Amino acid sequence: MKPYYLKRGDLIALMAPSRKVKGEDYKLFATYLKKQGFRLCFPDDIETADHQFAGSDEHRSSKLNNMFNNPLIKAVIMIRGGYGAARIVDMLDWDAFTRKPKWLCGFSDATVFLNHAFESSDVASLHCDMPMHFENPNYDRENFEAMIRVIQGESIEYSFDIHPLNRGEKAEGVLVGGNLSVLYSLMGSASFPDMDGKILLLEDIDEYLYHIDRMMLALDRAGKLKNLKGLIVGGFTDMNDNEVPFGKTAEEIIADRVSKYDYPLFFNIPVGHTKTNKPLIIGSKISIEKSSEKLLLKQN
């Protein structure tokens, strides 16, 4: 189930459910949304701080529940990631969210909410860039323009370069996943997505290469990788290594881990902690197909 597509005049909420935020993280993006014709709301105390968090768990969950229970709000955009979503996901009123579904938009730590929304409520959400990157020259402005187009109902269509570790020419299925480290931390919980027969998306940042291997190994040993319809891999950015090198890139680690399976595997997806971070809909059917010397990704 996809939430209602937005139109000009609809109300969008900006929220900080994880790490604390400052005005510079969201005010310019708020101005941008208003220029696009939307109405905006966010808590008066959105800049509350409790050490690294945007307030206590009780505070953050209460603010998000207020948004879940407001039928006028059509989308909730997470201002930034960091850490904290998993601490409050079980404190949220998902029944209210199911009764009044709205677009949940974000990535990284928001992977918790995107997959929980689909797993518990069968509601699709948007894996996309977040407002704290809006004025950062290391991130494309198009990331945000595309986000707005998608929640207004525009179909997704991207082309991207073929990677030497790719295999297969076509994959189709419902998309789940997001940040590998966050997914790994959810394993065994109600927020972990059912991956059987799904297309799995993975991306990550600032991890040690042996951590990537450990997380992929854990997913595989738990049987989470064997029944995929396909695996698509976005950016694995700013990877770290030890004094004694691990000996493989993150992409090689992933390719090796799933080499015993025969489903399609595609790298270079323009998603993640990268300059180009295209929106994708978690919980909606996606297709990736080889076309000439490119790969073409589509989602309706």
HUDAKA-V122304 format. One record per residue. N is the residue number from 1. RES is the residue in one small letter. NEAR is the number of other ideal C-beta (glycine too) atoms within 8 Angstrom. Layout:
((N:RES:NEAR) (N:RES:NEAR))
This chain:
((1:m:7) (2:k:7) (3:p:12) (4:y:6) (5:y:8) (6:l:11) (7:k:6) (8:r:6) (9:g:6) (10:d:10) (11:l:11) (12:i:15) (13:a:13) (14:l:14) (15:m:14) (16:a:15) (17:p:14) (18:s:15) (19:r:13) (20:k:12) (21:v:12) (22:k:6) (23:g:6) (24:e:6) (25:d:10) (26:y:14) (27:k:8) (28:l:10) (29:f:12) (30:a:12) (31:t:8) (32:y:10) (33:l:11) (34:k:10) (35:k:6) (36:q:8) (37:g:6) (38:f:12) (39:r:8) (40:l:11) (41:c:8) (42:f:9) (43:p:7) (44:d:3) (45:d:6) (46:i:14) (47:e:10) (48:t:9) (49:a:8) (50:d:10) (51:h:4) (52:q:8) (53:f:14) (54:a:16) (55:g:12) (56:s:7) (57:d:10) (58:e:7) (59:h:11) (60:r:16) (61:s:12) (62:s:8) (63:k:13) (64:l:13) (65:n:12) (66:n:9) (67:m:12) (68:f:14) (69:n:9) (70:n:10) (71:p:5) (72:l:5) (73:i:12) (74:k:11) (75:a:14) (76:v:14) (77:i:12) (78:m:16) (79:i:14) (80:r:12) (81:g:12) (82:g:9) (83:y:9) (84:g:15) (85:a:14) (86:a:11) (87:r:6) (88:i:13) (89:v:11) (90:d:5) (91:m:8) (92:l:11) (93:d:8) (94:w:11) (95:d:6) (96:a:10) (97:f:14) (98:t:10) (99:r:6) (100:k:10) (101:p:10) (102:k:13) (103:w:11) (104:l:13) (105:c:14) (106:g:15) (107:f:16) (108:s:13) (109:d:16) (110:a:18) (111:t:16) (112:v:13) (113:f:14) (114:l:17) (115:n:17) (116:h:12) (117:a:16) (118:f:15) (119:e:11) (120:s:10) (121:s:11) (122:d:6) (123:v:13) (124:a:12) (125:s:15) (126:l:16) (127:h:15) (128:c:15) (129:d:10) (130:m:15) (131:p:13) (132:m:10) (133:h:11) (134:f:11) (135:e:5) (136:n:7) (137:p:4) (138:n:5) (139:y:11) (140:d:7) (141:r:7) (142:e:7) (143:n:15) (144:f:11) (145:e:8) (146:a:11) (147:m:13) (148:i:10) (149:r:8) (150:v:13) (151:i:12) (152:q:9) (153:g:5) (154:e:6) (155:s:6) (156:i:13) (157:e:8) (158:y:8) (159:s:8) (160:f:9) (161:d:6) (162:i:9) (163:h:9) (164:p:4) (165:l:9) (166:n:12) (167:r:5) (168:g:10) (169:e:5) (170:k:9) (171:a:14) (172:e:10) (173:g:11) (174:v:10) (175:l:15) (176:v:14) (177:g:12) (178:g:15) (179:n:12) (180:l:12) (181:s:10) (182:v:14) (183:l:16) (184:y:10) (185:s:7) (186:l:13) (187:m:11) (188:g:4) (189:s:6) (190:a:7) (191:s:12) (192:f:10) (193:p:11) (194:d:6) (195:m:11) (196:d:6) (197:g:7) (198:k:13) (199:i:16) (200:l:12) (201:l:16) (202:l:14) (203:e:16) (204:d:15) (205:i:11) (206:d:7) (207:e:13) (208:y:10) (209:l:15) (210:y:8) (211:h:9) (212:i:16) (213:d:12) (214:r:8) (215:m:11) (216:m:14) (217:l:9) (218:a:10) (219:l:12) (220:d:12) (221:r:6) (222:a:7) (223:g:7) (224:k:8) (225:l:13) (226:k:7) (227:n:6) (228:l:14) (229:k:10) (230:g:15) (231:l:14) (232:i:14) (233:v:14) (234:g:12) (235:g:11) (236:f:14) (237:t:10) (238:d:6) (239:m:12) (240:n:8) (241:d:7) (242:n:9) (243:e:2) (244:v:3) (245:p:5) (246:f:10) (247:g:3) (248:k:9) (249:t:8) (250:a:12) (251:e:11) (252:e:9) (253:i:14) (254:i:13) (255:a:11) (256:d:8) (257:r:11) (258:v:13) (259:s:6) (260:k:3) (261:y:8) (262:d:2) (263:y:11) (264:p:13) (265:l:14) (266:f:15) (267:f:11) (268:n:11) (269:i:13) (270:p:10) (271:v:13) (272:g:13) (273:h:10) (274:t:10) (275:k:6) (276:t:8) (277:n:17) (278:k:11) (279:p:13) (280:l:13) (281:i:15) (282:i:17) (283:g:13) (284:s:11) (285:k:9) (286:i:14) (287:s:10) (288:i:15) (289:e:10) (290:k:9) (291:s:7) (292:s:4) (293:e:3) (294:k:10) (295:l:14) (296:l:11) (297:l:13) (298:k:11) (299:q:13) (300:n:6))
